[in-house]
Amino acid sequence: MGLIKEPNDVDFFVVNKPMTEKEKKEFSEFIEAYKLKQKIKKSKLNKAA
């Protein structure tokens, strides 16, 4: 993933909206599942090598 260069005469704005408790929980579960998936993937690669 790289940096996005802002084109001339175009401004990008980021709106920082607080997350609800439900969104925080969903995001946390997603990150946990992703890390587990990556760990499993990595261990399979190490076993194959």
C-alpha positions as CSV (number, residue, x, y, z in Angstrom):
1,M,0.0,0.0,0.0
2,G,1.4,3.3,-0.9
3,L,0.7,7.0,-0.6
4,I,-2.0,8.6,-2.6
5,K,-0.7,11.7,-4.3
6,E,-3.2,14.6,-4.3
7,P,-3.9,15.8,-7.8
8,N,-3.6,19.5,-8.5
9,D,-6.7,21.5,-7.6
10,V,-8.2,18.6,-5.7
11,D,-8.4,18.4,-1.9
12,F,-9.0,15.2,0.0
13,F,-10.8,15.5,3.3
14,V,-11.0,12.9,6.0
15,V,-13.9,13.0,8.4
16,N,-13.1,11.5,11.8
17,K,-16.4,10.1,13.1
18,P,-16.4,8.3,16.5
19,M,-17.2,4.6,16.3
20,T,-20.2,3.1,18.1
21,E,-19.7,0.3,20.6
22,K,-21.2,-2.1,18.0
23,E,-18.8,-0.9,15.3
24,K,-15.8,-1.2,17.7
25,K,-16.7,-4.8,18.5
26,E,-17.2,-5.7,14.8
27,F,-13.9,-4.1,13.9
28,S,-12.1,-5.8,16.8
29,E,-13.5,-9.2,15.7
30,F,-12.5,-8.6,12.1
31,I,-8.9,-7.8,13.1
32,E,-8.8,-10.8,15.4
33,A,-10.0,-13.1,12.6
34,Y,-7.6,-11.5,10.1
35,K,-4.6,-12.1,12.4
36,L,-5.6,-15.7,13.0
37,K,-6.0,-16.3,9.2
38,Q,-2.5,-14.8,8.6
39,K,-1.0,-16.9,11.4
40,I,-2.5,-20.1,9.9
41,K,-1.3,-19.1,6.4
42,K,2.2,-18.4,7.7
43,S,2.4,-21.7,9.6
44,K,1.3,-23.6,6.5
45,L,4.0,-21.9,4.5
46,N,6.6,-22.8,7.1
47,K,5.5,-26.4,7.2
48,A,5.7,-26.6,3.4
49,A,9.3,-25.3,3.3
